[in-house]
Amino acid sequence: MLQDRMEILGKKNNKKVVVGYDLGKNFAQISYCRMEETEPETVSAVTGTEQYNIPTVLCKRKGVGQWYYGKEALKFAREEEGILVEDLLTLVERGEDVIVEGEAFDPAALLTLFVKRSLALLNLRVSLNQIEAFMFTVEDLTPRMVNVLGKVAAQLSLKAEHICFQSHMESFYAYTLHQNKELWKNDVIIFEYDTQLKSLWFKCNTRTTPKVVMIEQKEYPQMERRVWKEDEDARGRQMEELDQLFGGLAGHALEGQMVSTVFLLGDGFKEGWAKESLKFLCRNRRVFQGNNLYSKGACYGMMERLNPGREWKEYVYLGADKLKANIGMRALRRGEDSYYAILDAGSNWYEAATDFDVILESGNTVEFVITPMTGGKVENRTITLAGLPERPRSATRLGIHIEMTAVNQAEVTIEDMGFGELFASSGKAWSQTIMV
C-alpha cells in the first residue's frame, strides 16, 4: 500500500527522491525530483549540457564479456571494436534470445543491464539509496512490457518502496495537470517527430464527475524522418517541402479546434526546417519545444500516487490501459442502502485487484454494479452461488477476490466463509469472469 507523502517526508532522511525513467525505443531519459521540491530535474547524458537523450543501445566488446551502453556503445560500434545491440524494446517484446558472437542472451537481461548502466548518470546527482519511488514510462504499456519491466525492476537492487509503470500518454496527462491551468484550459496537443510524426491530443470532458480526460493518438506515415542531401540548395528545398507538409497536416488537425498549447517533441524538430509551420502554430496558442516531457511526467505521476493533489482527484484519465468503469456493489450500511466501491475507473487494469468480505443478507446471488465513465448506461452483473447452503438471514459471510484480467474483464472468486462458530464454511468457491 502506498504511504502518505507526509509520512515519507517525516522520516529522518528528508533527501529522498522520486525518479521518472522514460524508456524509449531510441533513447532513454531520467528525471528526478526531491521529495521536498515540486519541479523535476532531468539528468544530462553529457555533464554541463542539456543533452538528455541516452541512446537505448548496448555494445559488446569483441572477444570479451565487456558491455557498453548509450553513446559509448555507439562509439565502440563505429570504431568496429564491438557488436551493437539495438532496438532493445522491440527485442523484449518479441521475447526471442539475442545472439551475439554465437552466445544467446535473454533480451530482458540485456534491457536490465542497460537500465543499470544508465542509472550511473543519476548516481552522479543523487545516491541510488535515496530513491523512494521509481516510475518507468514507455510508449506502449503492453502486458508483455509490464511483465518485463517487473523483472527489470526486481533486478535493479533499488531500495525504493514503490516501483510503478505508466504509458507515455499517462505521463503526458500527469505533466499537463502540473502546468499552469492557462496552458490547458482548452485542448493540448503533442506533435512528436523522431522516425516519423505522430500526435497525442489531450481532451477533457468537464461535464462529468470526476472530469474525464482522453488522449487520442494519430500517426502520419507520410512524414518519415528525412535524410538531408549534402548539396545546400537541394537540402533547402527538402526543408521547405517538409515545412509545407507539416504545416498542412497541423493546419488540418487544428482546424476548428480550441487548442491552448502545442508541444513539439523529438529530435526531428531540432533540424531547423519548421519555420513557416511554427509561425502558424504560434497564432493564438502557446508552443513549447523540448524532449523531456515524458520523464518529467513520470515523476509527476509517481508523486501523485504518493500524495494525490486536488486536481488529481478532480480528474481521471481513461487511457487504453485504464479501467473505464467503476465497479461496486449495493450494500446495506447501518440499515440504509448505500454503494460500496470496489475498483475505480482510471486504475491501470493490470494493477486493479482487491479482497473483501461481505455478509449475504439473503438468497444465493451476488450482484456487481458497473458504472461506465464514458457515457454508457449503468449495468449489473450477477453471479449465482449454486449449492450455497441455506442459512438464516444474514448468516453467511463471503470472501470475495476480484481482479482485472484484461482492460474490459474481471475475474471474480467468491468463497463461502460460513458464519463464525455458528455455521461452518461449506468449503465451496465460485469463479466467474464478468465483462466491464
C-alpha positions, 0 to 999 in steps of 0.5 A: 500500500502506498504511504502518505507523502507526509509520512515519507517526508517525516522520516529522518532522511528528508533527501529522498527522491522520486525518479521518472525513467522514460524508456524509449525505443531510441533513447532513454531519459531520467528525471528526478525530483526531491521529495521536498521540491515540486519541479523535476530535474532531468539528468544530462547524458553529457555533464554541463549540457542539456543533452538528455537523450541516452541512446537505448543501445548496448555494445559488446566488446569483441572477444570479451564479456565487456558491455557498453551502453548509450553513446559509448556503445555507439562509439565502440560500434563505429570504431568496429571494436564491438557488436551493437545491440539495438532496438532493445524494446522491440527485442523484449517484446518479441521475447526471442534470445539475442545472439551475439558472437554465437552466445544467446542472451535473454533480451530482458537481461540485456534491457536490465543491464542497460537500465543499470548502466544508465542509472550511473548518470543519476548516481552522479546527482543523487545516491541510488539509496535515496530513491523512494519511488521509481516510475518507468514510462514507455510508449506502449504499456503492453502486458508483455512490457509490464511483465518485463519491466517487473523483472527489470525492476526486481533486478535493479537492487533499488531500495525504493518502496514503490516501483510503478509503470505508466504509458507515455500518454499517462505521463503526458496527462500527469505533466499537463495537470502540473502546468499552469491551468492557462496552458490547458484550459482548452485542448493540448496537443503533442506533435512528436517527430523522431522516425516519423510524426505522430500526435497525442491530443489531450481532451477533457470532458468537464461535464462529468464527475470526476472530469474525464480526460482522453488522449487520442493518438494519430500517426502520419506515415507520410512524414518519415524522418528525412535524410538531408542531401549534402548539396545546400540548395537541394537540402533547402528545398527538402526543408521547405517541402517538409515545412509545407507538409507539416504545416498542412497536416497541423493546419488540418488537425487544428482546424476548428479546434480550441487548442491552448498549447502545442508541444513539439517533441523529438529530435526531428524538430531540432533540424531547423526546417519548421519555420513557416509551420511554427509561425502558424502554430504560434497564432493564438496558442502557446508552443513549447519545444523540448524532449523531456516531457515524458520523464518529467511526467513520470515523476509527476505521476509517481508523486501523485500516487504518493500524495494525490493533489486536488486536481488529481482527484478532480480528474481521471484519465481513461487511457487504453490501459485504464479501467473505464468503469467503476465497479461496486456493489449495493450494500446495506450500511447501518440499515440504509442502502448505500454503494460500496466501491470496489475498483475505480475507473482510471486504475491501470487494469493490470494493477486493479485487484482487491479482497473483501468480505461481505455478509449475504443478507439473503438468497444465493446471488451476488450482484456487481454494479458497473458504472461506465465513465464514458457515457454508457448506461449503468449495468449489473452483473450477477453471479449465482452461488449454486449449492450455497447452503441455506442459512438464516438471514444474514448468516453467511459471510463471503470472501470475495477476490476480484481482479482485472484480467484484461482492460474490459474483464474481471475475474471474480472468486467468491468463497463461502466463509460460513458464519463464525462458530455458528455455521461452518464454511461449506468449503465451496468457491465460485469463479466467474469472469464478468465483462466491464 
